[in-house]
């Protein structure tokens, strides 16, 4: 953005414009996106925190998950795996590593035999991200056990204040260690396979096929069905995306993080009791779907609505692409010439359009997917707990009245 033009805006508009402009900066290691997205997710959960332990858990999860998304992909993919696995490639081949596997396979380039296995090895190393996501909830459980001495979810979120059962705590601890070790073993296996593919893939048809399945599963298995091919390539490829020739997190890697991480969410919540599992069952599918594709659907739907209503026609084209901030000054000059108005007036109008296009999906994200889901989730958990307790109390009263034996009570769990 032009400094002179941005300074012509009123203070509130100027602040909003700078905020939106930050979102268009390279996102791989963007600290602004890290801060924004972490606060978007963490603020609602912190607002509705039910205890110090609950607040500590949510803070731990949101900070570590944001680190995985905004810092690890570029560090792991670009700075470590790409350098390690690309050592034997020549300069031309090294450049192709940042190209999408789907395009490389379409071109049937003679260099594919060298490049595709290397790309597959780099992609397999990225399994570190979803596997770490899988372990986070188990680490969270261990943290709560260590710091707050609580393993029962009802006690963690102040639904109840019963004395902690040592056997439950042992179960939570043992399950956490077991699953963390499992995730580590899977990663070592994936990394070993990646090393094998990088070394032997050039001369092995089997390893070439495995590489293609890892990088472009849609192309490999659904080549005759265009919709299925594009869907699986977008959401199930482990290949990195490319941004200015550098490797960054792809939609497929995000999907794997949500699916594999989800297994960790459900497993760790089940260890701590019924209410924790049911709360996860309510919240995670909504948030997971929104992370993978829901946000795109909402943003595209909103842009289509704006186009249909004749709004923001200068900043949204027919392909629903939004003009970047660094192009606004040139567009404002052209519009000022065409409309016989001032550049400042046209620039202000364009900035307002950009803020609207970004602001509504952002407010939906923090308001609905943040505050609403967190608040309703907590209310449902409390409602289920109180309902279960009433049912249990009624059953105990009935058994007392009927003089049922203690052994039978124990058998039915009352």
C-alpha positions in Angstrom: 0.0 0.0 0.0 1.1 3.6 -0.7 2.1 5.3 2.6 0.7 8.6 1.3 -2.7 7.1 0.3 -3.1 5.1 3.5 -2.5 8.2 5.5 -5.4 9.9 3.8 -7.8 7.5 5.5 -9.5 8.1 8.9 -7.8 6.4 11.8 -10.3 3.5 12.3 -10.2 2.8 8.5 -6.4 3.1 8.4 -6.0 0.6 11.3 -8.4 -1.9 9.6 -6.7 -1.5 6.3 -3.3 -2.3 7.8 -4.7 -5.3 9.6 -6.3 -6.7 6.4 -3.1 -6.0 4.5 -1.1 -8.1 6.9 -3.2 -11.1 5.9 -1.8 -11.0 2.4 1.8 -11.1 3.4 3.6 -14.5 2.9 1.8 -16.8 5.4 4.4 -19.6 5.9 6.1 -17.9 8.8 3.8 -15.0 9.4 3.8 -14.0 13.0 0.8 -11.7 12.4 -1.3 -14.7 11.2 0.0 -16.7 14.1 -1.1 -14.1 16.6 -4.4 -13.4 14.8 -5.5 -17.1 14.4 -4.4 -18.1 17.9 -6.3 -15.2 19.5 -9.4 -16.0 17.3 -9.4 -19.6 18.6 -8.1 -19.0 22.1 -10.1 -15.9 23.1 -13.5 -17.6 23.0 -12.2 -20.6 24.9 -10.5 -18.4 27.5 -13.7 -16.4 27.9 -15.7 -19.5 28.6 -12.9 -21.3 30.6 -14.5 -23.2 33.5 -11.4 -23.5 35.7 -7.7 -22.7 35.7 -7.0 -26.2 34.4 -9.4 -25.7 31.6 -7.8 -22.4 30.7 -4.3 -23.9 30.8 -5.3 -26.8 28.6 -6.9 -24.6 25.9 -3.9 -22.2 26.0 -1.5 -25.1 25.5 -3.5 -26.6 22.7 -4.1 -23.4 20.7 -0.5 -22.1 21.0 1.0 -25.5 20.0 -1.5 -26.1 17.1 -0.8 -22.6 15.7 2.9 -23.2 15.9 2.4 -26.5 13.9 0.5 -24.6 11.2 2.5 -21.4 10.9 6.1 -22.3 11.8 6.7 -26.0 11.4 5.8 -26.5 7.7 8.3 -24.0 6.4 10.9 -25.0 8.9 10.5 -28.7 8.3 9.6 -28.8 4.6 11.7 -25.9 3.2 14.7 -25.7 5.5 15.2 -29.3 6.6 13.6 -32.0 4.4 14.0 -30.2 1.1 17.7 -29.6 1.7 18.3 -33.1 3.0 16.5 -35.1 0.3 17.5 -32.8 -2.7 21.2 -33.2 -2.3 21.7 -35.5 -5.3 19.5 -33.4 -7.6 20.9 -30.9 -10.1 19.8 -27.2 -10.0 17.0 -27.7 -12.6 15.6 -30.7 -10.7 15.8 -28.8 -7.4 13.6 -26.1 -8.8 11.0 -28.7 -9.8 10.7 -29.8 -6.2 8.5 -26.8 -5.6 6.2 -27.6 -8.5 3.0 -29.4 -7.8 3.2 -33.2 -8.4 -0.1 -33.1 -10.4 1.5 -30.7 -12.9 4.7 -32.7 -13.1 2.8 -35.9 -13.8 0.7 -34.3 -16.5 3.9 -33.1 -18.3 5.4 -36.6 -18.0 8.8 -34.8 -17.7 11.9 -37.0 -18.1 13.1 -35.5 -14.9 10.1 -37.0 -12.9 12.0 -40.2 -12.1 14.4 -38.2 -10.0 12.1 -35.4 -8.7 8.9 -37.4 -7.8 10.6 -39.7 -5.3 12.4 -36.7 -3.7 9.1 -34.9 -3.4 7.4 -38.0 -1.9 10.2 -38.3 0.7 9.8 -34.6 1.7 6.0 -35.2 1.9 6.4 -38.2 4.2 8.6 -36.2 6.5 5.7 -33.8 6.9 3.7 -36.5 8.6 5.5 -35.1 11.7 2.8 -32.3 11.7 -0.3 -34.5 12.0 1.4 -37.0 14.2 2.4 -34.3 16.6 -1.1 -32.9 16.4 -2.2 -36.5 17.4 0.0 -36.4 20.5 -1.0 -32.9 21.7 -4.1 -34.0 23.7 -2.1 -36.8 25.4 0.6 -34.3 26.3 -2.2 -32.0 27.6 -3.6 -34.8 29.8 -0.1 -35.4 31.2 0.3 -31.7 31.9 -3.0 -31.5 33.8 -2.1 -34.6 35.8 1.3 -33.1 36.7 0.3 -29.5 37.4 -3.3 -29.8 38.6 -3.3 -33.4 39.9 -6.5 -34.1 37.9 -7.4 -36.9 35.5 -11.2 -36.8 35.8 -12.6 -34.4 33.2 -15.6 -33.5 35.5 -13.1 -32.3 38.1 -11.0 -30.5 35.5 -13.8 -28.3 34.3 -15.5 -27.9 37.8 -18.6 -30.0 36.9 -17.9 -32.0 40.0 -15.4 -32.0 42.9 -15.1 -35.6 43.7 -11.9 -37.1 45.1 -9.6 -38.1 42.2 -9.5 -41.9 41.5 -5.9 -43.0 41.4 -6.8 -45.9 39.0 -8.3 -43.3 36.5 -5.2 -41.2 36.8 -3.0 -44.2 36.0 -5.2 -45.1 33.1 -4.9 -41.6 31.6 -1.1 -41.5 32.2 -0.5 -44.9 30.7 -2.7 -44.3 27.7 -0.9 -41.0 27.0 2.6 -42.5 27.1 1.5 -45.5 24.9 -0.1 -43.3 22.2 2.9 -40.8 22.2 5.2 -43.8 21.6 2.9 -45.1 18.9 3.0 -41.8 17.1 6.8 -41.7 17.3 7.0 -45.2 15.9 4.8 -44.3 12.9 6.9 -41.2 12.2 10.1 -43.2 12.3 8.6 -45.7 9.9 7.4 -42.9 7.5 10.8 -41.2 7.6 12.5 -44.5 6.9 10.2 -45.1 3.9 11.0 -41.6 2.7 14.7 -42.2 2.9 14.3 -45.5 1.0 12.1 -43.8 -1.7 14.6 -40.9 -2.1 17.5 -43.3 -2.5 16.0 -46.1 -4.6 12.9 -44.5 -6.1 14.5 -43.5 -9.4 15.1 -47.1 -10.4 12.1 -48.8 -8.8 8.7 -48.9 -10.5 7.0 -49.9 -7.2 8.5 -47.0 -5.3 7.6 -44.6 -8.2 4.0 -45.8 -7.9 4.0 -45.3 -4.1 5.5 -41.8 -4.6 2.7 -40.9 -7.0 0.0 -42.2 -4.7 1.5 -40.1 -1.8 1.7 -36.9 -3.9 -1.3 -37.1 -6.2 -3.7 -39.8 -5.1 -6.5 -38.4 -7.3 -4.4 -38.6 -10.4 -3.1 -42.1 -9.5 -6.5 -43.7 -8.7 -9.2 -41.6 -10.3 -7.7 -40.3 -13.5 -10.9 -41.0 -15.5 -13.1 -39.1 -13.0 -12.2 -35.4 -13.1 -14.2 -34.4 -9.9 -12.9 -37.3 -7.8 -9.4 -36.7 -9.1 -9.4 -33.0 -8.2 -11.0 -33.7 -4.8 -8.5 -36.4 -3.7 -5.5 -34.3 -5.0 -6.7 -31.3 -3.1 -7.7 -32.9 0.2 -5.6 -36.1 0.5 -2.3 -35.3 -1.1 0.6 -35.2 1.4 2.6 -32.9 -1.0 3.6 -29.4 0.2 2.1 -26.4 -1.4 4.4 -23.8 -3.0 4.5 -20.1 -2.2 7.0 -18.0 -4.2 9.0 -21.2 -4.9 9.1 -22.2 -1.2 7.3 -25.1 0.5 4.4 -24.3 2.8 1.5 -26.2 4.3 -1.0 -27.6 1.8 -4.7 -28.3 2.0 -4.0 -32.0 2.0 -1.6 -31.7 4.9 -4.1 -29.7 6.8 -6.7 -32.4 6.2 -4.3 -35.1 7.4 -3.7 -33.0 10.5 -7.4 -32.7 11.2 -8.1 -36.4 10.7 -5.1 -37.8 12.5 -5.2 -35.1 15.1 -8.9 -35.9 15.6 -8.1 -39.5 16.5 -5.9 -38.1 19.3 -8.6 -35.7 20.4 -11.2 -38.5 20.7 -8.7 -41.0 22.3 -7.4 -38.6 24.9 -10.9 -37.4 25.7 -12.3 -40.9 26.1 -9.5 -41.6 28.7 -10.9 -38.9 30.9 -14.6 -39.9 30.9 -17.9 -39.7 29.1 -18.4 -36.0 29.3 -15.0 -35.1 27.8 -15.7 -37.5 24.9 -19.2 -36.2 24.2 -17.9 -32.6 24.3 -15.2 -33.5 21.8 -17.8 -35.3 19.7 -19.9 -32.2 19.5 -17.2 -29.6 19.0 -14.5 -31.3 16.9 -16.5 -32.2 13.7 -17.8 -28.7 13.4 -14.4 -27.0 13.9 -12.6 -29.7 11.8 -15.0 -29.3 8.8 -14.7 -25.5 9.0 -10.9 -25.7 9.1 -10.6 -28.1 6.1 -13.2 -26.7 3.7 -16.0 -24.8 5.6 -14.1 -21.5 5.7 -13.5 -21.7 1.9 -17.1 -22.4 1.3 -18.2 -19.5 3.4 -15.7 -17.1 1.9 -16.6 -18.1 -1.7 -20.3 -18.0 -0.9 -20.0 -14.5 0.5 -18.0 -13.3 -2.5 -20.6 -14.7 -4.9 -23.3 -12.9 -2.9 -21.4 -9.6 -3.2 -21.0 -10.1 -6.9 -24.7 -11.0 -7.3 -25.7 -7.8 -5.4 -23.3 -5.7 -7.5 -21.0 -5.0 -4.6 -17.2 -4.9 -4.6 -17.2 -5.4 -8.4 -13.9 -3.5 -8.6 -12.1 -5.8 -6.2 -13.7 -9.2 -7.0 -13.4 -10.6 -10.5 -15.5 -13.3 -12.2 -13.3 -16.1 -10.8 -13.9 -14.7 -7.3 -10.3 -13.6 -7.0 -9.8 -10.6 -4.9 -7.3 -7.9 -6.0 -4.3 -7.7 -3.6 -3.7 -4.6 -1.6 -0.5 -3.7 -3.5 -2.6 -3.3 -6.6 -5.1 -0.9 -5.1 -3.2 2.3 -5.7 -2.9 1.5 -9.5 -6.6 0.6 -9.7 -7.5 3.8 -7.8 -5.6 5.9 -10.3 -7.4 4.2 -13.2 -10.8 4.6 -11.6 -10.1 8.2 -10.8 -9.3 8.9 -14.4 -12.3 7.1 -15.7 -14.8 8.5 -13.2 -13.2 12.0 -13.0 -12.8 11.7 -9.3 -9.8 12.0 -6.9 -7.4 9.1 -6.3 -7.9 9.4 -2.6 -11.7 8.9 -2.9 -11.3 5.9 -5.1 -8.7 4.4 -2.9 -10.9 4.8 0.2 -13.8 3.1 -1.7 -11.5 0.2 -2.6 -10.2 -0.2 0.9 -13.7 -0.3 2.3 -14.5 -3.1 -0.2 -11.4 -5.1 0.9 -12.3 -4.7 4.6 -15.8 -5.9 3.9 -14.6 -9.0 1.9 -12.2 -9.9 4.7 -14.1 -8.7 7.7 -17.3 -10.6 7.4 -15.7 -14.1 7.2 -13.3 -13.1 10.0 -16.2 -12.0 12.2 -18.1 -15.2 11.4 -15.0 -17.2 12.3 -14.5 -15.6 15.7 -18.2 -15.1 16.5 -19.8 -18.3 15.3 -17.0 -20.9 15.1 -15.3 -19.3 18.1 -17.6 -17.9 20.8 -20.9 -19.6 19.7 -19.4 -23.1 19.4 -17.4 -22.8 22.6 -20.3 -21.4 24.6 -22.9 -24.0 23.4 -20.4 -26.8 23.8 -19.9 -25.9 27.4 -23.6 -25.5 28.0 -24.4 -28.9 26.5 -21.7 -30.6 28.6 -23.1 -29.1 31.8 -26.7 -30.1 30.8 -25.6 -33.7 30.0 -23.7 -33.9 33.3 -26.7 -32.6 35.4 -29.1 -34.9 33.5 -26.9 -38.0 34.1 -26.6 -37.0 37.8 -30.3 -36.7 38.2 -30.8 -40.1 36.6 -28.1 -41.7 38.8 -29.6 -40.1 41.9 -33.1 -41.4 41.0 -31.7 -44.9 40.4 -30.0 -44.9 43.8 -33.1 -43.7 45.5 -35.1 -46.5 43.8 -32.6 -49.1 44.8 -32.5 -47.9 48.4 -36.3 -48.1 48.6 -36.3 -51.6 47.1 -33.5 -52.7 49.4 -31.3 -54.0 46.5 -28.1 -55.7 47.6 -24.8 -53.7 47.4 -23.3 -56.3 45.1 -26.0 -55.7 42.5 -25.6 -51.9 42.8 -21.9 -52.3 42.1 -22.6 -54.6 39.2 -24.8 -52.0 37.5 -22.4 -49.1 38.3 -24.4 -47.2 40.9 
